[in-house]
Every structure is written in structure tokens, then in C-alpha cells.
Amino acid sequence: GPVAETFRVIQGAMTEEHVGSTQGVFQFELSGDGGGTWYIDLKTKGGSAGFGKPPVTADVVMSMSSADFVKMFT
């Protein structure tokens, strides 16, 4: 779905430079289609993004609809 595709694109765009300059972990609690817990880890070496809880404690947790999440990142 659109949420999974958005996270796939984010994962593919990550660089060590993004991770080094951001140093943050973002957790998203999404409601609606494709909802659930998702994360973007821009702190751990290499970075990662995907479904589920982040591998380390989130610095920021955002709750929104999956539709708003997709709009925010597109």
C-alpha cells in the first residue's frame, strides 16, 4: 500500500550523511489503511526504516492518519 511504498522510498534514499547529520529516531503511530507502528532510524549506523518498533528508543513519536503521513512525505 501507499504507506509501505513511502517507507520503501525513504529506506532507499537514506545515506550515511543523512544518518550522521540527523541523529534521530522517529516512530509513527498511524491509523487507517496501512496503519500501525512504523519507524525511521536516522541514528543507528546505516539507518533503517520500516514496520514495527524502531531498533532503539524513538526520540520523536508522531500519531496521525496513514493518509496524512503519505501526504506529508509526498
mmJSON file of the N, C-alpha and C atoms, coordinates in Angstrom:
{"data_MODEL":{"atom_site":{
"group_PDB":["ATOM","ATOM","ATOM","ATOM","ATOM","ATOM","ATOM","ATOM","ATOM","ATOM","ATOM","ATOM","ATOM","ATOM","ATOM","ATOM","ATOM","ATOM","ATOM","ATOM","ATOM","ATOM","ATOM","ATOM","ATOM","ATOM","ATOM","ATOM","ATOM","ATOM","ATOM","ATOM","ATOM","ATOM","ATOM","ATOM","ATOM","ATOM","ATOM","ATOM","ATOM","ATOM","ATOM","ATOM","ATOM","ATOM","ATOM","ATOM","ATOM","ATOM","ATOM","ATOM","ATOM","ATOM","ATOM","ATOM","ATOM","ATOM","ATOM","ATOM","ATOM","ATOM","ATOM","ATOM","ATOM","ATOM","ATOM","ATOM","ATOM","ATOM","ATOM","ATOM","ATOM","ATOM","ATOM","ATOM","ATOM","ATOM","ATOM","ATOM","ATOM","ATOM","ATOM","ATOM","ATOM","ATOM","ATOM","ATOM","ATOM","ATOM","ATOM","ATOM","ATOM","ATOM","ATOM","ATOM","ATOM","ATOM","ATOM","ATOM","ATOM","ATOM","ATOM","ATOM","ATOM","ATOM","ATOM","ATOM","ATOM","ATOM","ATOM","ATOM","ATOM","ATOM","ATOM","ATOM","ATOM","ATOM","ATOM","ATOM","ATOM","ATOM","ATOM","ATOM","ATOM","ATOM","ATOM","ATOM","ATOM","ATOM","ATOM","ATOM","ATOM","ATOM","ATOM","ATOM","ATOM","ATOM","ATOM","ATOM","ATOM","ATOM","ATOM","ATOM","ATOM","ATOM","ATOM","ATOM","ATOM","ATOM","ATOM","ATOM","ATOM","ATOM","ATOM","ATOM","ATOM","ATOM","ATOM","ATOM","ATOM","ATOM","ATOM","ATOM","ATOM","ATOM","ATOM","ATOM","ATOM","ATOM","ATOM","ATOM","ATOM","ATOM","ATOM","ATOM","ATOM","ATOM","ATOM","ATOM","ATOM","ATOM","ATOM","ATOM","ATOM","ATOM","ATOM","ATOM","ATOM","ATOM","ATOM","ATOM","ATOM","ATOM","ATOM","ATOM","ATOM","ATOM","ATOM","ATOM","ATOM","ATOM","ATOM","ATOM","ATOM","ATOM","ATOM","ATOM","ATOM","ATOM","ATOM","ATOM","ATOM","ATOM","ATOM","ATOM","ATOM","ATOM","ATOM","ATOM","ATOM","ATOM"],
"id":[1,2,3,4,5,6,7,8,9,10,11,12,13,14,15,16,17,18,19,20,21,22,23,24,25,26,27,28,29,30,31,32,33,34,35,36,37,38,39,40,41,42,43,44,45,46,47,48,49,50,51,52,53,54,55,56,57,58,59,60,61,62,63,64,65,66,67,68,69,70,71,72,73,74,75,76,77,78,79,80,81,82,83,84,85,86,87,88,89,90,91,92,93,94,95,96,97,98,99,100,101,102,103,104,105,106,107,108,109,110,111,112,113,114,115,116,117,118,119,120,121,122,123,124,125,126,127,128,129,130,131,132,133,134,135,136,137,138,139,140,141,142,143,144,145,146,147,148,149,150,151,152,153,154,155,156,157,158,159,160,161,162,163,164,165,166,167,168,169,170,171,172,173,174,175,176,177,178,179,180,181,182,183,184,185,186,187,188,189,190,191,192,193,194,195,196,197,198,199,200,201,202,203,204,205,206,207,208,209,210,211,212,213,214,215,216,217,218,219,220,221,222],
"type_symbol":["N","C","C","N","C","C","N","C","C","N","C","C","N","C","C","N","C","C","N","C","C","N","C","C","N","C","C","N","C","C","N","C","C","N","C","C","N","C","C","N","C","C","N","C","C","N","C","C","N","C","C","N","C","C","N","C","C","N","C","C","N","C","C","N","C","C","N","C","C","N","C","C","N","C","C","N","C","C","N","C","C","N","C","C","N","C","C","N","C","C","N","C","C","N","C","C","N","C","C","N","C","C","N","C","C","N","C","C","N","C","C","N","C","C","N","C","C","N","C","C","N","C","C","N","C","C","N","C","C","N","C","C","N","C","C","N","C","C","N","C","C","N","C","C","N","C","C","N","C","C","N","C","C","N","C","C","N","C","C","N","C","C","N","C","C","N","C","C","N","C","C","N","C","C","N","C","C","N","C","C","N","C","C","N","C","C","N","C","C","N","C","C","N","C","C","N","C","C","N","C","C","N","C","C","N","C","C","N","C","C","N","C","C","N","C","C","N","C","C","N","C","C"],
"label_atom_id":["N","CA","C","N","CA","C","N","CA","C","N","CA","C","N","CA","C","N","CA","C","N","CA","C","N","CA","C","N","CA","C","N","CA","C","N","CA","C","N","CA","C","N","CA","C","N","CA","C","N","CA","C","N","CA","C","N","CA","C","N","CA","C","N","CA","C","N","CA","C","N","CA","C","N","CA","C","N","CA","C","N","CA","C","N","CA","C","N","CA","C","N","CA","C","N","CA","C","N","CA","C","N","CA","C","N","CA","C","N","CA","C","N","CA","C","N","CA","C","N","CA","C","N","CA","C","N","CA","C","N","CA","C","N","CA","C","N","CA","C","N","CA","C","N","CA","C","N","CA","C","N","CA","C","N","CA","C","N","CA","C","N","CA","C","N","CA","C","N","CA","C","N","CA","C","N","CA","C","N","CA","C","N","CA","C","N","CA","C","N","CA","C","N","CA","C","N","CA","C","N","CA","C","N","CA","C","N","CA","C","N","CA","C","N","CA","C","N","CA","C","N","CA","C","N","CA","C","N","CA","C","N","CA","C","N","CA","C","N","CA","C","N","CA","C","N","CA","C","N","CA","C","N","CA","C","N","CA","C"],
"label_alt_id":[null,null,null,null,null,null,null,null,null,null,null,null,null,null,null,null,null,null,null,null,null,null,null,null,null,null,null,null,null,null,null,null,null,null,null,null,null,null,null,null,null,null,null,null,null,null,null,null,null,null,null,null,null,null,null,null,null,null,null,null,null,null,null,null,null,null,null,null,null,null,null,null,null,null,null,null,null,null,null,null,null,null,null,null,null,null,null,null,null,null,null,null,null,null,null,null,null,null,null,null,null,null,null,null,null,null,null,null,null,null,null,null,null,null,null,null,null,null,null,null,null,null,null,null,null,null,null,null,null,null,null,null,null,null,null,null,null,null,null,null,null,null,null,null,null,null,null,null,null,null,null,null,null,null,null,null,null,null,null,null,null,null,null,null,null,null,null,null,null,null,null,null,null,null,null,null,null,null,null,null,null,null,null,null,null,null,null,null,null,null,null,null,null,null,null,null,null,null,null,null,null,null,null,null,null,null,null,null,null,null,null,null,null,null,null,null,null,null,null,null,null,null],
"label_comp_id":["GLY","GLY","GLY","PRO","PRO","PRO","VAL","VAL","VAL","ALA","ALA","ALA","GLU","GLU","GLU","THR","THR","THR","PHE","PHE","PHE","ARG","ARG","ARG","VAL","VAL","VAL","ILE","ILE","ILE","GLN","GLN","GLN","GLY","GLY","GLY","ALA","ALA","ALA","MET","MET","MET","THR","THR","THR","GLU","GLU","GLU","GLU","GLU","GLU","HIS","HIS","HIS","VAL","VAL","VAL","GLY","GLY","GLY","SER","SER","SER","THR","THR","THR","GLN","GLN","GLN","GLY","GLY","GLY","VAL","VAL","VAL","PHE","PHE","PHE","GLN","GLN","GLN","PHE","PHE","PHE","GLU","GLU","GLU","LEU","LEU","LEU","SER","SER","SER","GLY","GLY","GLY","ASP","ASP","ASP","GLY","GLY","GLY","GLY","GLY","GLY","GLY","GLY","GLY","THR","THR","THR","TRP","TRP","TRP","TYR","TYR","TYR","ILE","ILE","ILE","ASP","ASP","ASP","LEU","LEU","LEU","LYS","LYS","LYS","THR","THR","THR","LYS","LYS","LYS","GLY","GLY","GLY","GLY","GLY","GLY","SER","SER","SER","ALA","ALA","ALA","GLY","GLY","GLY","PHE","PHE","PHE","GLY","GLY","GLY","LYS","LYS","LYS","PRO","PRO","PRO","PRO","PRO","PRO","VAL","VAL","VAL","THR","THR","THR","ALA","ALA","ALA","ASP","ASP","ASP","VAL","VAL","VAL","VAL","VAL","VAL","MET","MET","MET","SER","SER","SER","MET","MET","MET","SER","SER","SER","SER","SER","SER","ALA","ALA","ALA","ASP","ASP","ASP","PHE","PHE","PHE","VAL","VAL","VAL","LYS","LYS","LYS","MET","MET","MET","PHE","PHE","PHE","THR","THR","THR"],
"label_asym_id":["A","A","A","A","A","A","A","A","A","A","A","A","A","A","A","A","A","A","A","A","A","A","A","A","A","A","A","A","A","A","A","A","A","A","A","A","A","A","A","A","A","A","A","A","A","A","A","A","A","A","A","A","A","A","A","A","A","A","A","A","A","A","A","A","A","A","A","A","A","A","A","A","A","A","A","A","A","A","A","A","A","A","A","A","A","A","A","A","A","A","A","A","A","A","A","A","A","A","A","A","A","A","A","A","A","A","A","A","A","A","A","A","A","A","A","A","A","A","A","A","A","A","A","A","A","A","A","A","A","A","A","A","A","A","A","A","A","A","A","A","A","A","A","A","A","A","A","A","A","A","A","A","A","A","A","A","A","A","A","A","A","A","A","A","A","A","A","A","A","A","A","A","A","A","A","A","A","A","A","A","A","A","A","A","A","A","A","A","A","A","A","A","A","A","A","A","A","A","A","A","A","A","A","A","A","A","A","A","A","A","A","A","A","A","A","A","A","A","A","A","A","A"],
"label_entity_id":["1","1","1","1","1","1","1","1","1","1","1","1","1","1","1","1","1","1","1","1","1","1","1","1","1","1","1","1","1","1","1","1","1","1","1","1","1","1","1","1","1","1","1","1","1","1","1","1","1","1","1","1","1","1","1","1","1","1","1","1","1","1","1","1","1","1","1","1","1","1","1","1","1","1","1","1","1","1","1","1","1","1","1","1","1","1","1","1","1","1","1","1","1","1","1","1","1","1","1","1","1","1","1","1","1","1","1","1","1","1","1","1","1","1","1","1","1","1","1","1","1","1","1","1","1","1","1","1","1","1","1","1","1","1","1","1","1","1","1","1","1","1","1","1","1","1","1","1","1","1","1","1","1","1","1","1","1","1","1","1","1","1","1","1","1","1","1","1","1","1","1","1","1","1","1","1","1","1","1","1","1","1","1","1","1","1","1","1","1","1","1","1","1","1","1","1","1","1","1","1","1","1","1","1","1","1","1","1","1","1","1","1","1","1","1","1","1","1","1","1","1","1"],
"label_seq_id":[1,1,1,2,2,2,3,3,3,4,4,4,5,5,5,6,6,6,7,7,7,8,8,8,9,9,9,10,10,10,11,11,11,12,12,12,13,13,13,14,14,14,15,15,15,16,16,16,17,17,17,18,18,18,19,19,19,20,20,20,21,21,21,22,22,22,23,23,23,24,24,24,25,25,25,26,26,26,27,27,27,28,28,28,29,29,29,30,30,30,31,31,31,32,32,32,33,33,33,34,34,34,35,35,35,36,36,36,37,37,37,38,38,38,39,39,39,40,40,40,41,41,41,42,42,42,43,43,43,44,44,44,45,45,45,46,46,46,47,47,47,48,48,48,49,49,49,50,50,50,51,51,51,52,52,52,53,53,53,54,54,54,55,55,55,56,56,56,57,57,57,58,58,58,59,59,59,60,60,60,61,61,61,62,62,62,63,63,63,64,64,64,65,65,65,66,66,66,67,67,67,68,68,68,69,69,69,70,70,70,71,71,71,72,72,72,73,73,73,74,74,74],
"pdbx_PDB_ins_code":[null,null,null,null,null,null,null,null,null,null,null,null,null,null,null,null,null,null,null,null,null,null,null,null,null,null,null,null,null,null,null,null,null,null,null,null,null,null,null,null,null,null,null,null,null,null,null,null,null,null,null,null,null,null,null,null,null,null,null,null,null,null,null,null,null,null,null,null,null,null,null,null,null,null,null,null,null,null,null,null,null,null,null,null,null,null,null,null,null,null,null,null,null,null,null,null,null,null,null,null,null,null,null,null,null,null,null,null,null,null,null,null,null,null,null,null,null,null,null,null,null,null,null,null,null,null,null,null,null,null,null,null,null,null,null,null,null,null,null,null,null,null,null,null,null,null,null,null,null,null,null,null,null,null,null,null,null,null,null,null,null,null,null,null,null,null,null,null,null,null,null,null,null,null,null,null,null,null,null,null,null,null,null,null,null,null,null,null,null,null,null,null,null,null,null,null,null,null,null,null,null,null,null,null,null,null,null,null,null,null,null,null,null,null,null,null,null,null,null,null,null,null],
"Cartn_x":[0.807,0.0,0.853,0.222,0.933,1.895,1.52,2.4,3.669,3.519,4.681,5.564,4.966,5.729,6.51,5.892,6.57,7.789,7.645,8.785,9.858,9.466,10.435,11.275,10.62,11.327,12.258,11.776,12.606,13.848,13.66,14.789,15.795,15.306,16.184,16.95,16.417,17.042,18.028,18.077,18.944,20.415,21.184,22.639,23.284,24.559,25.298,25.301,25.297,25.278,23.983,22.822,21.547,21.601,22.111,22.172,23.084,24.263,25.225,24.741,23.999,23.559,22.263,21.442,20.145,20.233,20.794,20.936,19.611,18.559,17.256,16.511,15.635,14.78,13.333,12.571,11.183,10.26,9.281,8.282,6.952,6.231,4.938,3.859,2.855,1.681,0.585,0.358,-0.55,-1.878,-2.964,-4.295,-4.778,-5.727,-6.29,-5.558,-5.787,-5.191,-3.671,-3.075,-1.62,-1.084,-1.978,-1.583,-0.775,-0.532,0.283,1.491,2.474,3.699,4.758,5.331,6.383,7.497,8.68,9.782,10.755,11.494,12.65,13.787,14.843,16.003,17.129,17.364,18.469,19.513,19.715,20.699,21.673,21.158,21.968,22.73,23.962,24.803,24.039,24.061,23.381,21.934,21.297,19.901,18.991,17.727,16.731,15.35,14.407,13.015,12.137,10.966,10.069,8.964,8.324,7.179,7.656,6.957,7.272,7.958,8.377,9.069,10.502,11.086,12.472,13.425,14.632,15.597,16.137,16.02,16.414,15.262,15.281,14.198,14.023,12.771,12.46,12.699,13.237,13.389,12.097,11.341,10.089,9.047,7.841,6.73,5.605,5.152,4.067,2.883,1.702,0.468,-0.335,-0.737,-1.521,-2.188,-3.038,-3.652,-2.622,-2.783,-1.867,-1.963,-3.149,-3.326,-2.519,-2.539,-1.763,-0.272,0.145,1.562,2.037,1.277,1.654,1.699,0.727,0.718,1.953,2.334,3.473,4.771,4.912,6.161,6.138,5.017,4.998,4.824],
"Cartn_y":[-1.191,0.0,1.26,2.421,3.694,3.924,3.475,3.666,2.837,1.56,0.689,1.201,1.677,2.219,3.462,4.321,5.527,5.148,4.168,3.731,3.066,2.355,1.744,2.825,3.895,5.005,5.695,5.915,6.544,5.691,4.387,3.48,3.57,3.596,3.644,4.951,6.022,7.338,7.641,6.792,7.046,6.954,7.863,7.816,7.962,7.6,7.809,9.289,10.159,11.597,11.999,11.455,11.74,11.278,10.06,9.49,10.337,10.671,11.443,12.825,13.456,14.827,14.893,13.85,13.888,13.365,12.174,11.553,11.53,11.052,10.961,9.72,9.253,8.103,8.561,8.328,8.779,7.574,7.553,6.482,7.09,6.389,6.862,5.868,6.359,5.558,5.974,5.142,5.504,4.771,5.495,4.896,4.815,3.934,3.797,2.749,2.764,1.776,1.803,0.645,0.56,1.082,1.268,1.826,0.86,1.274,0.501,1.321,0.655,1.315,1.17,2.287,2.351,3.23,3.145,3.971,4.374,5.446,5.864,6.058,5.274,5.347,6.066,7.299,8.081,8.331,7.315,7.402,6.231,5.029,3.82,3.753,3.283,3.209,2.592,3.281,2.8,3.25,3.504,3.906,2.772,2.901,1.915,2.531,1.889,2.341,1.135,1.12,0.014,-0.124,-1.281,-1.579,-2.094,-1.708,-2.17,-1.093,-1.482,-0.534,-0.355,0.839,1.056,0.199,-0.07,-0.904,-0.254,1.058,1.787,2.713,3.239,4.095,5.315,5.61,6.753,8.064,9.037,10.39,11.176,10.839,11.527,10.474,10.612,9.727,10.615,10.312,11.08,10.158,10.656,9.915,10.681,9.978,10.61,9.528,9.969,9.005,8.609,7.41,6.967,7.889,8.397,9.314,10.594,11.147,12.369,12.085,10.904,10.54,10.537,9.884,9.8,11.205,12.059,13.434,14.2,13.987,14.709,14.36,13.102,12.668,12.685,13.099,13.118,14.499],
"Cartn_z":[0.0,0.0,0.0,0.023,-0.04,1.135,2.335,3.494,3.325,2.998,2.813,1.685,0.606,-0.517,-0.093,0.706,1.194,2.026,2.921,3.729,2.866,1.8,0.894,0.227,-0.211,-0.854,0.143,1.36,2.394,2.651,2.814,3.056,1.907,0.685,-0.472,-0.619,-0.033,-0.155,0.972,1.99,3.14,2.78,3.345,3.181,4.557,4.649,5.906,6.278,5.261,5.52,6.244,5.779,6.46,7.905,8.103,9.457,10.328,9.821,10.601,10.96,10.05,10.311,11.113,11.047,11.726,13.152,13.321,14.631,15.402,14.757,15.396,14.952,15.833,15.53,15.654,14.601,14.528,14.467,15.346,15.372,14.979,14.122,13.635,14.037,14.742,15.1,14.13,13.118,12.038,12.156,11.903,11.896,10.456,10.204,8.862,8.048,6.731,5.826,5.916,6.128,6.228,7.536,8.495,9.781,10.626,11.848,12.77,13.182,13.745,14.184,13.091,12.68,11.663,12.211,11.628,12.136,11.026,11.313,10.523,11.526,11.378,12.272,11.534,11.926,11.36,12.446,13.284,14.352,14.292,14.067,14.03,12.707,12.738,11.529,10.357,9.236,8.037,7.943,9.084,9.089,8.674,8.981,8.561,8.682,8.039,8.099,7.845,8.464,8.204,9.216,9.16,10.014,11.361,12.408,13.752,14.564,15.755,16.631,16.143,16.349,15.935,16.763,16.221,16.937,18.209,18.303,19.521,19.891,21.098,21.578,20.677,20.333,19.469,20.206,19.474,20.005,19.84,18.805,18.496,18.137,18.698,18.335,17.798,16.587,15.976,15.721,16.015,15.742,14.709,13.653,12.596,11.757,10.847,9.936,8.877,8.339,7.295,6.078,5.78,4.647,4.856,6.076,6.361,6.293,6.744,6.679,5.222,4.346,2.938,2.333,2.663,2.157,2.636,3.89,4.471,3.738,3.281,2.678,1.138,0.539,-0.931,-1.492],
"occupancy":[1.0,1.0,1.0,1.0,1.0,1.0,1.0,1.0,1.0,1.0,1.0,1.0,1.0,1.0,1.0,1.0,1.0,1.0,1.0,1.0,1.0,1.0,1.0,1.0,1.0,1.0,1.0,1.0,1.0,1.0,1.0,1.0,1.0,1.0,1.0,1.0,1.0,1.0,1.0,1.0,1.0,1.0,1.0,1.0,1.0,1.0,1.0,1.0,1.0,1.0,1.0,1.0,1.0,1.0,1.0,1.0,1.0,1.0,1.0,1.0,1.0,1.0,1.0,1.0,1.0,1.0,1.0,1.0,1.0,1.0,1.0,1.0,1.0,1.0,1.0,1.0,1.0,1.0,1.0,1.0,1.0,1.0,1.0,1.0,1.0,1.0,1.0,1.0,1.0,1.0,1.0,1.0,1.0,1.0,1.0,1.0,1.0,1.0,1.0,1.0,1.0,1.0,1.0,1.0,1.0,1.0,1.0,1.0,1.0,1.0,1.0,1.0,1.0,1.0,1.0,1.0,1.0,1.0,1.0,1.0,1.0,1.0,1.0,1.0,1.0,1.0,1.0,1.0,1.0,1.0,1.0,1.0,1.0,1.0,1.0,1.0,1.0,1.0,1.0,1.0,1.0,1.0,1.0,1.0,1.0,1.0,1.0,1.0,1.0,1.0,1.0,1.0,1.0,1.0,1.0,1.0,1.0,1.0,1.0,1.0,1.0,1.0,1.0,1.0,1.0,1.0,1.0,1.0,1.0,1.0,1.0,1.0,1.0,1.0,1.0,1.0,1.0,1.0,1.0,1.0,1.0,1.0,1.0,1.0,1.0,1.0,1.0,1.0,1.0,1.0,1.0,1.0,1.0,1.0,1.0,1.0,1.0,1.0,1.0,1.0,1.0,1.0,1.0,1.0,1.0,1.0,1.0,1.0,1.0,1.0,1.0,1.0,1.0,1.0,1.0,1.0,1.0,1.0,1.0,1.0,1.0,1.0],
"B_iso_or_equiv":[0.0,0.0,0.0,0.0,0.0,0.0,0.0,0.0,0.0,0.0,0.0,0.0,0.0,0.0,0.0,0.0,0.0,0.0,0.0,0.0,0.0,0.0,0.0,0.0,0.0,0.0,0.0,0.0,0.0,0.0,0.0,0.0,0.0,0.0,0.0,0.0,0.0,0.0,0.0,0.0,0.0,0.0,0.0,0.0,0.0,0.0,0.0,0.0,0.0,0.0,0.0,0.0,0.0,0.0,0.0,0.0,0.0,0.0,0.0,0.0,0.0,0.0,0.0,0.0,0.0,0.0,0.0,0.0,0.0,0.0,0.0,0.0,0.0,0.0,0.0,0.0,0.0,0.0,0.0,0.0,0.0,0.0,0.0,0.0,0.0,0.0,0.0,0.0,0.0,0.0,0.0,0.0,0.0,0.0,0.0,0.0,0.0,0.0,0.0,0.0,0.0,0.0,0.0,0.0,0.0,0.0,0.0,0.0,0.0,0.0,0.0,0.0,0.0,0.0,0.0,0.0,0.0,0.0,0.0,0.0,0.0,0.0,0.0,0.0,0.0,0.0,0.0,0.0,0.0,0.0,0.0,0.0,0.0,0.0,0.0,0.0,0.0,0.0,0.0,0.0,0.0,0.0,0.0,0.0,0.0,0.0,0.0,0.0,0.0,0.0,0.0,0.0,0.0,0.0,0.0,0.0,0.0,0.0,0.0,0.0,0.0,0.0,0.0,0.0,0.0,0.0,0.0,0.0,0.0,0.0,0.0,0.0,0.0,0.0,0.0,0.0,0.0,0.0,0.0,0.0,0.0,0.0,0.0,0.0,0.0,0.0,0.0,0.0,0.0,0.0,0.0,0.0,0.0,0.0,0.0,0.0,0.0,0.0,0.0,0.0,0.0,0.0,0.0,0.0,0.0,0.0,0.0,0.0,0.0,0.0,0.0,0.0,0.0,0.0,0.0,0.0,0.0,0.0,0.0,0.0,0.0,0.0],
"pdbx_formal_charge":[null,null,null,null,null,null,null,null,null,null,null,null,null,null,null,null,null,null,null,null,null,null,null,null,null,null,null,null,null,null,null,null,null,null,null,null,null,null,null,null,null,null,null,null,null,null,null,null,null,null,null,null,null,null,null,null,null,null,null,null,null,null,null,null,null,null,null,null,null,null,null,null,null,null,null,null,null,null,null,null,null,null,null,null,null,null,null,null,null,null,null,null,null,null,null,null,null,null,null,null,null,null,null,null,null,null,null,null,null,null,null,null,null,null,null,null,null,null,null,null,null,null,null,null,null,null,null,null,null,null,null,null,null,null,null,null,null,null,null,null,null,null,null,null,null,null,null,null,null,null,null,null,null,null,null,null,null,null,null,null,null,null,null,null,null,null,null,null,null,null,null,null,null,null,null,null,null,null,null,null,null,null,null,null,null,null,null,null,null,null,null,null,null,null,null,null,null,null,null,null,null,null,null,null,null,null,null,null,null,null,null,null,null,null,null,null,null,null,null,null,null,null],
"auth_seq_id":[1,1,1,2,2,2,3,3,3,4,4,4,5,5,5,6,6,6,7,7,7,8,8,8,9,9,9,10,10,10,11,11,11,12,12,12,13,13,13,14,14,14,15,15,15,16,16,16,17,17,17,18,18,18,19,19,19,20,20,20,21,21,21,22,22,22,23,23,23,24,24,24,25,25,25,26,26,26,27,27,27,28,28,28,29,29,29,30,30,30,31,31,31,32,32,32,33,33,33,34,34,34,35,35,35,36,36,36,37,37,37,38,38,38,39,39,39,40,40,40,41,41,41,42,42,42,43,43,43,44,44,44,45,45,45,46,46,46,47,47,47,48,48,48,49,49,49,50,50,50,51,51,51,52,52,52,53,53,53,54,54,54,55,55,55,56,56,56,57,57,57,58,58,58,59,59,59,60,60,60,61,61,61,62,62,62,63,63,63,64,64,64,65,65,65,66,66,66,67,67,67,68,68,68,69,69,69,70,70,70,71,71,71,72,72,72,73,73,73,74,74,74],
"auth_comp_id":["GLY","GLY","GLY","PRO","PRO","PRO","VAL","VAL","VAL","ALA","ALA","ALA","GLU","GLU","GLU","THR","THR","THR","PHE","PHE","PHE","ARG","ARG","ARG","VAL","VAL","VAL","ILE","ILE","ILE","GLN","GLN","GLN","GLY","GLY","GLY","ALA","ALA","ALA","MET","MET","MET","THR","THR","THR","GLU","GLU","GLU","GLU","GLU","GLU","HIS","HIS","HIS","VAL","VAL","VAL","GLY","GLY","GLY","SER","SER","SER","THR","THR","THR","GLN","GLN","GLN","GLY","GLY","GLY","VAL","VAL","VAL","PHE","PHE","PHE","GLN","GLN","GLN","PHE","PHE","PHE","GLU","GLU","GLU","LEU","LEU","LEU","SER","SER","SER","GLY","GLY","GLY","ASP","ASP","ASP","GLY","GLY","GLY","GLY","GLY","GLY","GLY","GLY","GLY","THR","THR","THR","TRP","TRP","TRP","TYR","TYR","TYR","ILE","ILE","ILE","ASP","ASP","ASP","LEU","LEU","LEU","LYS","LYS","LYS","THR","THR","THR","LYS","LYS","LYS","GLY","GLY","GLY","GLY","GLY","GLY","SER","SER","SER","ALA","ALA","ALA","GLY","GLY","GLY","PHE","PHE","PHE","GLY","GLY","GLY","LYS","LYS","LYS","PRO","PRO","PRO","PRO","PRO","PRO","VAL","VAL","VAL","THR","THR","THR","ALA","ALA","ALA","ASP","ASP","ASP","VAL","VAL","VAL","VAL","VAL","VAL","MET","MET","MET","SER","SER","SER","MET","MET","MET","SER","SER","SER","SER","SER","SER","ALA","ALA","ALA","ASP","ASP","ASP","PHE","PHE","PHE","VAL","VAL","VAL","LYS","LYS","LYS","MET","MET","MET","PHE","PHE","PHE","THR","THR","THR"],
"auth_asym_id":["A","A","A","A","A","A","A","A","A","A","A","A","A","A","A","A","A","A","A","A","A","A","A","A","A","A","A","A","A","A","A","A","A","A","A","A","A","A","A","A","A","A","A","A","A","A","A","A","A","A","A","A","A","A","A","A","A","A","A","A","A","A","A","A","A","A","A","A","A","A","A","A","A","A","A","A","A","A","A","A","A","A","A","A","A","A","A","A","A","A","A","A","A","A","A","A","A","A","A","A","A","A","A","A","A","A","A","A","A","A","A","A","A","A","A","A","A","A","A","A","A","A","A","A","A","A","A","A","A","A","A","A","A","A","A","A","A","A","A","A","A","A","A","A","A","A","A","A","A","A","A","A","A","A","A","A","A","A","A","A","A","A","A","A","A","A","A","A","A","A","A","A","A","A","A","A","A","A","A","A","A","A","A","A","A","A","A","A","A","A","A","A","A","A","A","A","A","A","A","A","A","A","A","A","A","A","A","A","A","A","A","A","A","A","A","A","A","A","A","A","A","A"],
"auth_atom_id":["N","CA","C","N","CA","C","N","CA","C","N","CA","C","N","CA","C","N","CA","C","N","CA","C","N","CA","C","N","CA","C","N","CA","C","N","CA","C","N","CA","C","N","CA","C","N","CA","C","N","CA","C","N","CA","C","N","CA","C","N","CA","C","N","CA","C","N","CA","C","N","CA","C","N","CA","C","N","CA","C","N","CA","C","N","CA","C","N","CA","C","N","CA","C","N","CA","C","N","CA","C","N","CA","C","N","CA","C","N","CA","C","N","CA","C","N","CA","C","N","CA","C","N","CA","C","N","CA","C","N","CA","C","N","CA","C","N","CA","C","N","CA","C","N","CA","C","N","CA","C","N","CA","C","N","CA","C","N","CA","C","N","CA","C","N","CA","C","N","CA","C","N","CA","C","N","CA","C","N","CA","C","N","CA","C","N","CA","C","N","CA","C","N","CA","C","N","CA","C","N","CA","C","N","CA","C","N","CA","C","N","CA","C","N","CA","C","N","CA","C","N","CA","C","N","CA","C","N","CA","C","N","CA","C","N","CA","C","N","CA","C","N","CA","C","N","CA","C","N","CA","C","N","CA","C","N","CA","C"],
"pdbx_PDB_model_num":[1,1,1,1,1,1,1,1,1,1,1,1,1,1,1,1,1,1,1,1,1,1,1,1,1,1,1,1,1,1,1,1,1,1,1,1,1,1,1,1,1,1,1,1,1,1,1,1,1,1,1,1,1,1,1,1,1,1,1,1,1,1,1,1,1,1,1,1,1,1,1,1,1,1,1,1,1,1,1,1,1,1,1,1,1,1,1,1,1,1,1,1,1,1,1,1,1,1,1,1,1,1,1,1,1,1,1,1,1,1,1,1,1,1,1,1,1,1,1,1,1,1,1,1,1,1,1,1,1,1,1,1,1,1,1,1,1,1,1,1,1,1,1,1,1,1,1,1,1,1,1,1,1,1,1,1,1,1,1,1,1,1,1,1,1,1,1,1,1,1,1,1,1,1,1,1,1,1,1,1,1,1,1,1,1,1,1,1,1,1,1,1,1,1,1,1,1,1,1,1,1,1,1,1,1,1,1,1,1,1,1,1,1,1,1,1,1,1,1,1,1,1]
}}}
